[in-house]
Amino acid sequence: METTLDYFSSSGENETGNQSMKLLTFRLYGSFAHFNQPISNRFRNTYSIIPKPQLLGLIGSIAGLRGYTNNKTFPKFYSRIGDLKVYIRSNNNSDKKFIVNYNSLNSFLNNRVDTASPNVIINEQVLLDPDYEIGLLLDENNDLHKTIIENIRHNRSVFPIYLGKNEFFANIQYQSLKDYEINSAKEPMCRSILPFDELEKEGTNNMKLEMLPVGFDEKFKYIYRLMAIPQKECVVPLKNPNNCIVSDGNVYHVF
């Protein structure tokens, strides 16, 4: 089944008659984070906000779904919740980063043939005080979704959760589980990140643009989209306003 946003509607009848969809919201935060941009091994940049694939991996850990076993097959979490509709909103737009320098003993990073030493100096960007509001569209009649709801409701996880690296522990704080509606406003006050090509106009005032991974293709390679990250609440003219949801008067783009 193709999971369009109409399918996930929680108010009124839709094409599947699905009345059990809810919007689960929670806070995701920590002291540090690193969401690696696969550009260079020796200087490791981080995305400025958690990308969807990393978020799904974290949700999988909360639900007890295994992660990556190799680089050729989809991890279990992605095969089970890869089509999950989410929104991501930054609670901290200061984008504070710092650089950590350390030695790596990974011989794959050392391309020198004149030495036996595998030491390589790594320069790594780290995000300071990452803090996000996360929304998930979940079906209360789905057993896996019910597990996600209950674990987040009690701020617990089956496996440890991290913000990109094992040493950067993540915290979750349950906020709400409620109904939502499909947005109909052409120029809503959008609060979450959204694809740049969804904007009706090219003006990017109060928006930061960043190329982010949003999923995987059939060869297990990242699919990227240029995303607009609101730096504050702003009116956003949209090409497809029904790709957003409304809850308690707030508008979020889900993808």
PEUR-V739700 format. One record per residue. N is the residue number from 1. SS is DSSP state (hx for helix, st for strand, lp for the rest). PSI is psi in degrees with one decimal (* if undefined). D_FIRST is the distance of its C-alpha to the first C-alpha in Angstrom with 1 decimal. Layout:
BEGIN
n:N ss:SS psi:PSI d_first:D_FIRST
n:N ss:SS psi:PSI d_first:D_FIRST
END
This chain:
BEGIN
n:1 ss:lp psi:133.9 d_first:0.0
n:2 ss:lp psi:122.3 d_first:3.8
n:3 ss:lp psi:78.1 d_first:6.1
n:4 ss:lp psi:166.1 d_first:9.0
n:5 ss:hx psi:-29.4 d_first:12.2
n:6 ss:hx psi:-35.4 d_first:12.3
n:7 ss:hx psi:-33.0 d_first:9.7
n:8 ss:hx psi:8.7 d_first:12.1
n:9 ss:lp psi:137.9 d_first:15.1
n:10 ss:lp psi:3.2 d_first:17.7
n:11 ss:lp psi:131.8 d_first:20.1
n:12 ss:lp psi:172.1 d_first:20.2
n:13 ss:lp psi:143.4 d_first:17.8
n:14 ss:lp psi:-172.2 d_first:14.5
n:15 ss:lp psi:-21.4 d_first:12.0
n:16 ss:lp psi:-3.6 d_first:10.6
n:17 ss:lp psi:22.7 d_first:14.1
n:18 ss:lp psi:112.8 d_first:13.4
n:19 ss:lp psi:1.6 d_first:17.0
n:20 ss:lp psi:5.2 d_first:17.0
n:21 ss:st psi:138.1 d_first:16.0
n:22 ss:st psi:158.1 d_first:19.1
n:23 ss:st psi:113.8 d_first:20.5
n:24 ss:st psi:125.9 d_first:22.3
n:25 ss:st psi:143.1 d_first:25.0
n:26 ss:st psi:160.2 d_first:27.5
n:27 ss:st psi:134.4 d_first:30.1
n:28 ss:st psi:122.1 d_first:30.0
n:29 ss:st psi:168.7 d_first:33.4
n:30 ss:lp psi:-178.0 d_first:36.0
n:31 ss:lp psi:-36.7 d_first:39.3
n:32 ss:st psi:159.5 d_first:38.1
n:33 ss:st psi:152.9 d_first:35.0
n:34 ss:lp psi:111.0 d_first:34.4
n:35 ss:lp psi:97.5 d_first:31.0
n:36 ss:st psi:129.5 d_first:32.2
n:37 ss:lp psi:119.9 d_first:32.0
n:38 ss:lp psi:68.6 d_first:32.2
n:39 ss:lp psi:-50.0 d_first:35.1
n:40 ss:lp psi:142.7 d_first:38.2
n:41 ss:lp psi:-31.6 d_first:39.1
n:42 ss:lp psi:-26.7 d_first:42.5
n:43 ss:st psi:109.1 d_first:41.6
n:44 ss:st psi:102.4 d_first:38.3
n:45 ss:lp psi:158.4 d_first:37.0
n:46 ss:st psi:144.7 d_first:34.5
n:47 ss:lp psi:152.1 d_first:31.8
n:48 ss:lp psi:-7.2 d_first:33.1
n:49 ss:lp psi:154.4 d_first:30.0
n:50 ss:lp psi:124.1 d_first:27.4
n:51 ss:lp psi:160.6 d_first:24.5
n:52 ss:hx psi:-44.5 d_first:20.9
n:53 ss:hx psi:-40.2 d_first:20.8
n:54 ss:hx psi:-36.0 d_first:24.0
n:55 ss:hx psi:-42.6 d_first:22.8
n:56 ss:hx psi:-36.3 d_first:19.8
n:57 ss:hx psi:-40.0 d_first:22.3
n:58 ss:hx psi:-41.6 d_first:24.5
n:59 ss:hx psi:-39.1 d_first:21.9
n:60 ss:hx psi:-40.8 d_first:21.2
n:61 ss:hx psi:-38.9 d_first:25.0
n:62 ss:hx psi:-38.8 d_first:25.1
n:63 ss:hx psi:-9.4 d_first:22.6
n:64 ss:lp psi:22.6 d_first:24.3
n:65 ss:lp psi:134.3 d_first:21.8
n:66 ss:lp psi:156.6 d_first:23.8
n:67 ss:lp psi:-139.2 d_first:24.1
n:68 ss:lp psi:132.7 d_first:25.2
n:69 ss:lp psi:-27.2 d_first:27.0
n:70 ss:lp psi:176.1 d_first:27.4
n:71 ss:lp psi:19.2 d_first:26.6
n:72 ss:lp psi:-15.1 d_first:24.7
n:73 ss:lp psi:151.4 d_first:21.7
n:74 ss:lp psi:136.4 d_first:19.1
n:75 ss:lp psi:159.0 d_first:20.5
n:76 ss:hx psi:-38.5 d_first:19.0
n:77 ss:hx psi:-36.4 d_first:18.4
n:78 ss:hx psi:-33.8 d_first:16.2
n:79 ss:hx psi:-23.0 d_first:14.1
n:80 ss:hx psi:-36.2 d_first:13.6
n:81 ss:hx psi:20.6 d_first:13.6
n:82 ss:lp psi:-25.8 d_first:13.1
n:83 ss:lp psi:10.7 d_first:10.4
n:84 ss:lp psi:131.6 d_first:12.8
n:85 ss:lp psi:131.4 d_first:14.2
n:86 ss:st psi:160.8 d_first:18.0
n:87 ss:st psi:153.4 d_first:21.2
n:88 ss:st psi:125.1 d_first:24.4
n:89 ss:st psi:129.4 d_first:27.8
n:90 ss:st psi:130.8 d_first:31.1
n:91 ss:lp psi:-5.5 d_first:33.8
n:92 ss:lp psi:98.7 d_first:36.4
n:93 ss:lp psi:15.4 d_first:36.6
n:94 ss:lp psi:-18.2 d_first:40.0
n:95 ss:lp psi:47.6 d_first:38.3
n:96 ss:lp psi:126.2 d_first:41.1
n:97 ss:st psi:153.8 d_first:41.2
n:98 ss:st psi:166.4 d_first:43.9
n:99 ss:st psi:133.2 d_first:44.6
n:100 ss:st psi:132.1 d_first:45.1
n:101 ss:st psi:133.7 d_first:47.1
n:102 ss:st psi:163.3 d_first:47.2
n:103 ss:st psi:137.1 d_first:48.0
n:104 ss:st psi:137.1 d_first:45.3
n:105 ss:lp psi:15.2 d_first:46.3
n:106 ss:lp psi:111.3 d_first:43.3
n:107 ss:hx psi:-21.2 d_first:45.0
n:108 ss:hx psi:-20.3 d_first:42.1
n:109 ss:hx psi:-10.3 d_first:43.0
n:110 ss:lp psi:108.9 d_first:46.6
n:111 ss:lp psi:14.7 d_first:47.1
n:112 ss:lp psi:135.4 d_first:50.9
n:113 ss:lp psi:-2.3 d_first:52.7
n:114 ss:lp psi:12.7 d_first:56.1
n:115 ss:lp psi:149.7 d_first:55.5
n:116 ss:lp psi:-6.9 d_first:54.2
n:117 ss:lp psi:126.4 d_first:53.1
n:118 ss:lp psi:4.5 d_first:49.4
n:119 ss:lp psi:130.0 d_first:49.8
n:120 ss:st psi:133.9 d_first:47.8
n:121 ss:st psi:123.7 d_first:47.9
n:122 ss:st psi:132.7 d_first:44.5
n:123 ss:st psi:119.2 d_first:44.2
n:124 ss:st psi:128.7 d_first:41.2
n:125 ss:st psi:141.3 d_first:40.0
n:126 ss:st psi:133.7 d_first:39.2
n:127 ss:st psi:137.0 d_first:37.8
n:128 ss:st psi:130.8 d_first:40.0
n:129 ss:lp psi:51.6 d_first:38.8
n:130 ss:lp psi:138.6 d_first:35.0
n:131 ss:st psi:118.6 d_first:33.6
n:132 ss:st psi:150.8 d_first:30.1
n:133 ss:st psi:125.2 d_first:28.3
n:134 ss:st psi:136.6 d_first:24.7
n:135 ss:st psi:136.9 d_first:22.0
n:136 ss:st psi:133.7 d_first:18.8
n:137 ss:st psi:111.9 d_first:16.2
n:138 ss:st psi:149.3 d_first:15.8
n:139 ss:st psi:116.2 d_first:14.9
n:140 ss:lp psi:-13.4 d_first:18.1
n:141 ss:lp psi:-1.7 d_first:16.7
n:142 ss:lp psi:126.3 d_first:15.1
n:143 ss:hx psi:-43.4 d_first:17.9
n:144 ss:hx psi:-42.2 d_first:17.4
n:145 ss:hx psi:-37.3 d_first:17.1
n:146 ss:hx psi:-37.0 d_first:20.2
n:147 ss:hx psi:-43.2 d_first:22.0
n:148 ss:hx psi:-45.7 d_first:21.4
n:149 ss:hx psi:-48.6 d_first:22.7
n:150 ss:hx psi:-40.5 d_first:25.7
n:151 ss:hx psi:-41.3 d_first:26.7
n:152 ss:hx psi:-36.6 d_first:26.7
n:153 ss:hx psi:-33.2 d_first:28.4
n:154 ss:lp psi:12.9 d_first:31.1
n:155 ss:lp psi:48.1 d_first:31.2
n:156 ss:lp psi:163.0 d_first:30.7
n:157 ss:lp psi:143.1 d_first:28.9
n:158 ss:lp psi:-47.9 d_first:28.6
n:159 ss:lp psi:156.6 d_first:29.5
n:160 ss:lp psi:145.0 d_first:31.7
n:161 ss:lp psi:142.7 d_first:30.1
n:162 ss:st psi:161.8 d_first:31.5
n:163 ss:lp psi:68.7 d_first:31.4
n:164 ss:lp psi:-33.7 d_first:31.1
n:165 ss:lp psi:151.9 d_first:34.0
n:166 ss:lp psi:-28.1 d_first:35.1
n:167 ss:lp psi:-5.2 d_first:38.2
n:168 ss:lp psi:86.9 d_first:36.5
n:169 ss:st psi:144.2 d_first:35.5
n:170 ss:lp psi:151.1 d_first:32.9
n:171 ss:st psi:145.5 d_first:33.3
n:172 ss:st psi:147.8 d_first:30.8
n:173 ss:st psi:110.3 d_first:31.9
n:174 ss:st psi:138.7 d_first:29.8
n:175 ss:st psi:-56.4 d_first:30.0
n:176 ss:st psi:162.1 d_first:27.9
n:177 ss:st psi:113.3 d_first:24.9
n:178 ss:st psi:173.8 d_first:24.5
n:179 ss:lp psi:165.3 d_first:22.6
n:180 ss:lp psi:169.5 d_first:21.7
n:181 ss:st psi:159.1 d_first:21.1
n:182 ss:st psi:133.4 d_first:19.5
n:183 ss:lp psi:144.4 d_first:22.5
n:184 ss:lp psi:-10.9 d_first:24.3
n:185 ss:lp psi:133.5 d_first:27.4
n:186 ss:lp psi:-30.3 d_first:27.9
n:187 ss:st psi:73.0 d_first:30.2
n:188 ss:st psi:166.2 d_first:29.3
n:189 ss:st psi:90.9 d_first:31.1
n:190 ss:st psi:138.3 d_first:28.4
n:191 ss:lp psi:-5.9 d_first:29.0
n:192 ss:lp psi:171.8 d_first:26.5
n:193 ss:lp psi:153.5 d_first:25.9
n:194 ss:st psi:156.0 d_first:23.9
n:195 ss:st psi:137.9 d_first:23.5
n:196 ss:hx psi:-35.0 d_first:26.8
n:197 ss:hx psi:-1.6 d_first:25.2
n:198 ss:hx psi:-13.2 d_first:23.9
n:199 ss:st psi:133.6 d_first:27.6
n:200 ss:lp psi:-35.1 d_first:29.1
n:201 ss:lp psi:156.1 d_first:32.5
n:202 ss:lp psi:-3.3 d_first:33.5
n:203 ss:lp psi:133.0 d_first:35.8
n:204 ss:lp psi:32.0 d_first:35.0
n:205 ss:lp psi:136.4 d_first:37.7
n:206 ss:lp psi:17.6 d_first:36.9
n:207 ss:st psi:139.7 d_first:34.0
n:208 ss:st psi:134.3 d_first:34.0
n:209 ss:st psi:137.1 d_first:32.0
n:210 ss:st psi:136.4 d_first:30.6
n:211 ss:st psi:118.1 d_first:28.4
n:212 ss:st psi:145.8 d_first:25.9
n:213 ss:st psi:137.9 d_first:23.2
n:214 ss:st psi:-4.9 d_first:19.8
n:215 ss:st psi:-166.4 d_first:17.7
n:216 ss:st psi:148.7 d_first:18.1
n:217 ss:lp psi:-175.0 d_first:17.7
n:218 ss:lp psi:-16.1 d_first:17.3
n:219 ss:lp psi:13.0 d_first:21.0
n:220 ss:lp psi:34.8 d_first:20.8
n:221 ss:lp psi:149.7 d_first:22.7
n:222 ss:st psi:141.2 d_first:22.4
n:223 ss:st psi:127.8 d_first:20.8
n:224 ss:st psi:148.5 d_first:23.3
n:225 ss:st psi:146.4 d_first:23.5
n:226 ss:st psi:117.7 d_first:26.6
n:227 ss:st psi:143.3 d_first:26.3
n:228 ss:st psi:125.6 d_first:28.7
n:229 ss:st psi:106.5 d_first:30.1
n:230 ss:st psi:131.5 d_first:32.0
n:231 ss:lp psi:-15.3 d_first:35.5
n:232 ss:lp psi:168.7 d_first:36.0
n:233 ss:lp psi:132.6 d_first:34.4
n:234 ss:st psi:152.9 d_first:34.4
n:235 ss:st psi:130.8 d_first:33.3
n:236 ss:st psi:108.6 d_first:30.5
n:237 ss:st psi:123.5 d_first:30.0
n:238 ss:st psi:144.5 d_first:26.3
n:239 ss:lp psi:-39.1 d_first:24.7
n:240 ss:lp psi:78.3 d_first:21.4
n:241 ss:hx psi:-22.4 d_first:22.6
n:242 ss:hx psi:5.5 d_first:19.4
n:243 ss:hx psi:3.7 d_first:17.9
n:244 ss:st psi:158.9 d_first:20.4
n:245 ss:st psi:160.6 d_first:20.7
n:246 ss:st psi:131.0 d_first:24.0
n:247 ss:st psi:124.2 d_first:25.5
n:248 ss:lp psi:36.3 d_first:29.2
n:249 ss:lp psi:-4.3 d_first:29.9
n:250 ss:st psi:143.2 d_first:28.6
n:251 ss:st psi:133.3 d_first:26.0
n:252 ss:st psi:140.7 d_first:23.7
n:253 ss:st psi:127.4 d_first:21.3
n:254 ss:lp psi:143.4 d_first:18.1
n:255 ss:lp psi:* d_first:16.2
END
